[in-house]
Amino acid sequence: MIISISGIRGILLNRQNIPIMSMPIESMLLAVNSNFLVFSVSSDDMMGQSFASLVSTVAAAESAIGLAIFVMTFRVRGTIAVESINSIQG
């Protein structure tokens, strides 16, 4: 619970840099994994552990794709500040 609340707070308080905005998302996924594993062990069920491995796989893919997007945006724009990315829309 504390990890997920700090992740939400991290997203809300830091809105200047996109890579730093993605770190709280990863910590919230870690909190979800911890909950899945704890409740899986306490209820003697393997489904929570399989969901935890699925969430870990999705988090790794999200990190890899996000890093590729950050690198390409930095090469094109020269910065990865949120204000400059908002100008892409229009």
Secondary structure, DSSP 8 states (H G I E B T S, - for coil): -HHHHHHHHHHHH--SBHHHHHHHHHHHHHHHHHHHHHHHHHTT-SHHHHHHHHHHHHHHHHHHHHHHHHHHHHHHHS--BHHHHHTT--
